[in-house]
């Protein structure tokens, strides 16, 4: 069992997966918020490596990446942050990034350094499985999970391919488009999750647009994990003490645990 799969092993438990941009608004904030989120019921955390062209991210995460880059946050810095966090939290960590920074770093070197820094997996939105074989082999050598994404527009052939190749879990994008808090979940989300479930044995985690406990509870009825990013970053911006973000995670956890 991979470290990521351990977050889903308890029957009936929906994993809560927050996303934070590493180094935003500061490295110190990242080192503070991740343990706070873990203490308040999060099972796994996504650390975003800031990138200059984050095509899958909406305005909130784009702004966070821009400021983190201005602060000098690099993939090397993100690895240092992960290594420090690995001594503070017991929950698994994954990097969410784009292929260009990984390629420039070097596939072998990046995966090796992820392993030694306590990172358990990679999510790379712009890497389709058709182009991922080399990185898959490299991640597997280092004991990392390469997690692929599916969208509501994914064909049956793409769903089956991702079901064969994604490790740890499958990231289901709730809407076609970019990340960002939204008022309502798409009405066709349940059918999309069911369609993937027919082909996949991995845990299915839904992200993009989830911003309330009510939405999280809806998703818990159909999926194995809930991914929340933009709303957490908004709360971190509004309350520098991190209390609001930690309280929000606790509210989501409570909603997910309600029968």
N, C-alpha and C positions, 0 to 999 in steps of 0.2 A: 504493500500500500504506500502510495506517495504521501508526502507531507500534506499536500493539498487535499487529497481524498480523506485524510483524517478529520478535516473540518466538516465532513458530511456523514460521518460514520454513525452518528446517533440517530436512530429511527425517529421520524417525525420532527426532527429539528431542522429548521430553515436557517442556512448560513447567512449571516449579515456581513457584507463585504463593503467597507468604506474605501473610497479613493481619496487620496490627498496628493497634491503636487509636491514632490520633494523639494525642500528649500524655499517654499512659499508659505507665508510672507518672509520667513527666515529659516535657516537650518535649525536654529534653537526651537522654533515653533513646531517644526516637524518632529523633532525629538521629544517634544512635550505632548503633542496631540495624539500620536499613535498609541502610546501607553494608556492615555485617557480613554481612547476609543476601545482598546482591548479590555479595559476594566469595566466598561459599560456594555459588554455583551457582543462585541464584534468578534468574528471567528477567523478572519483572514483579512489582510489589508493589501490594497493596491497602492504602490508608490509610483507616481507618474514621473518619468524622467522628462524634464522640460525640453521642448524641441521648437525650432523656429517656424515650422510649418505643420502644426498639429491638425491635420485635415478632418479627423473624426471628432474633434472637440468643439463645443460651443463657446459662447462668449466668455463665460465664467472661467473655464479651464484655460482657454486661450490667454486670457489676461494673467492668470496665475503663472502660466509657463513663461510669458513675456517678462514678467517681473523677476521670476526665478533666474532666467537667463541673464538679466541685467545685474543680478546679484552675484553672478559668476558661478552659478550652479551648473556643473558638467556631469557627464556620466561617472567620471571618477569620484566626484563629490557625492553623487547619489549612492555609489557603492560604499563610501565611508559612512554615510548616514545609515544605510541598511546594516552595516556591521555593528554600529553603535546600538541600533534598535534591537538587534538580535540578542543583546545582553539585557534588554529591558522588558521584552515581551516574549510570551510563549507561542503566540499565534503565528501561522505561516505568513510570509510576505511574498508578493509577486511584483515585478516591475511591469508597468504599462509604458510602452515606448513605441518608437517607429523604427523601421528597419535601417534607415540611414545612420543613426548614431551607433547601432550595433555593428553595422558593416565597417564603419570608420574605425571603431575600436578594435575590431578583429573578432570574428565569431568565436574562435577557440579561446582567445584571451578573455572576452567578455563573459562567456559561460563559466569559465574557470573562476573568474573573480566573483561572479554571482554566487557560485557555490561556496567559496570561502567567506563571503560576506553574509551568509545566512538567507539568501534569497532562494525561494523554492520553485519559481516559475516565471514565465514571460508571456505577456499579452502584447501582440504586435498587430494593430489593426490594419496596417497596409501590407501585410504579408499573407497572401492567399496560400492555401495548402499546396496548390500546384507548383509554387515556387519555394516551398519551405523545407524540402527534403534535407538539404545540407544543414540547416539550423536544427531541424529535428534530430538528426544524428548527433550533432554536437551537444545539444541539450541533454540528450539521453545518456551520453558518456559522462556528463557531470551530475546526473541525477536530478535534472530540472524538468519541469513540465512545460511544454509549449502549448498554449491554449489558443484555439482558433475561435473566430467569431462567426455567427450566422445572423442574417437579417430576415425580416418578413418576406423580402423579395428573393431569398435564396431558392434556387431550384432544387428539385428532389435529388439530382445528381450531386450538387454541392453539399446538401445535407448529409447524404450517405458518405461522401468523401471526408467531411469534417468528423462525422461519427467514427470513422475508421482511424483518424489520425490525431485528433485532439486528446491531450492528456491532462489529467487533473480535473477539469470540468470543461463544459462548452459555454462560451459567453454568448448569450442571446441578446441582440440589440432590439429593444422593444419597438423602435420606429426606424424607418429609413431616414437617415439624416445625421445630425450631430448631437452630442451630449447637451444636457441642459435641463433644469427643473421644468416640469410641465404640470398643468392643472389636472389633466385626465390621462388615464391609460388608454391606449388604442383598443377599440372594441374587438379587434381580431387577434389580440395577443394570445388568448387562451387556445385558439385554433392553431396558431403558429407553434406554441410550446408543444401541443399534442402531436403536431406533425413531426417535430424533431424527435419527440419521445419514441415514436414508432421505430426509429432507426438507431437511436443512441442509448448506450448503457451508462454513459458518464452522467454525473450530476449536471443539471441545467441551471444556469444562473442568469437572471435577467437584469440588464442595466439600461441606462439612457432614460432620463426623464422622471425618475422616481423621487418624490420630494415630500411625501407625507406618510404617517403611520398607516393611514387607511389604504393607500396605494400598496404599501409593503405587504399588508395583510392580504390584499387581493392576490398578489403575486405568490405569496406563501401557499395559497391553495392550489397552485398549478406548477410551481417550480421548486428547485432545491436550494436556491440562493438568491439574495437580493443585493444588487450593487448600487451604491449611492455615492455620487461624487460632487456634482455642482452644488447641491443644497448644503452639504457639509462645508464646502469652501466658502459659500456665502455666509454661513454662520460663524466661521472662523474670522472672516473679515469684519462682521458686525460686532463681535465680542472678542476682544484680544485676550481675555482671560481663559478662553476655550471652554468656559462653563456651558455656553449655549450649545456648542457642537457636541459635547459629552452628554448633556441632557437629551439632545435629539437622538443620539445613538441609543440611549436607554429607553426612550419612548418607542423607537422602532423595534428594539428587542422585545419589549413588553407586548407590542402588537403582534409580532411574529409568534410569540409563545402562547397567545390566547387561543383556546380551542375554537 
